[in-house]
Amino acid sequence: MNLPNKLTVFRVILIVPFVVALLGGNAGWFGDNPLPSEITALAIFIIASLTDLIDGKIARKYNLITNFGKFMDPLADKLLVSAAMIALVAMGRIPAWVVIIIISREFIISGFRLVAADNRVVIAANYWGKFKTTFQMVMVCLMIVDLSRFLPWMGLLTDVIMWIALVLTVISLVDYLVKNKAVMKGQM
């Protein structure tokens, strides 16, 4: 297993301590103050997110792109962000309907990619998807450590970032489907 694939697997493994730190801190597992566990969860989330950036750069630079990486890298990203958002719903920091829309988009795109792969078509990520992912990760970071408890204006910033992430999620889905509609036409 090459280094980029090890980083991808590491990202998946980090989901468990991330969720434990995030939910456990708010359940009082680590004391009355959830902030230290939220900061720990934030650090783990940032490290996991950075492994996504690093593994892709290494894979492309040293031509270490594998079928395992093509499959697991986007799956690891979806698992990390979905786990974070589901935990944040449980904590009351993000509306469930927002998470349902975001996760639904991921299922639709994943299914679409499976159909494309079956037709031997590789569909690369586009810029809308990359912007969407960036805003989702920023949104998750802001929601993990809810700074609106200390700075009320941070709540507004977090809400604005959430809405941008949601809009980009829908735009990236529509763009993806429109640009790749030929793949689905071949299946009907």
C-alpha positions, 0 to 999 in steps of 0.5 A: 500500500503506497503512502497516499492510500495509507493517508486515506485509510488513516483519514477513515480511522480518524473518524472514530476518535473525532466522533468520540471527542465531539459527542463525548465532550458534549455528553459530559464524558470528559467533564463538565466543560465540552470546549476541550473535547471540541478543540480536540475534535476540531484538531482531529477534523483538520488533520483528517481534512489535510490528509485529503489534500496531501494524499492527492498531491503526493499521488499526482506528483509521484504517479501513485494513483491506484484504483483503491485510491480512486475509490477510497479517497472520495469515500473517505471524504464523504464518511468524514464530512457525513459523520461530522454533520450527523454528530452536529445534528445530534448536538443541535448545531445544524438543521437535519434538513440541511444535512439530508440535502448534503448527504443526498447529493453525495449518494446521487453523485456516488451512484452516478459515478458507479453508472459511469464507471460501469460504462468505463467513463471516469468523471473527474471532480469539478470546481463546483464540487471542490468549492462545495467541499471547502465550504462544507469543511469550513462550516463543520469547523465553525460548528464544532467549536461554536464560537457564537457562545463567546462572540455572538456575530460568529453565529451569523458567520456560521449561518452564512457559510452554511447557506453558501455550502448548501447552495454550492452543494445544489449547484455542484449537483446540477452542474454534475448531472447536466455535464454528464447526462450522456452517461445516464442516456446510455443507461435508459 
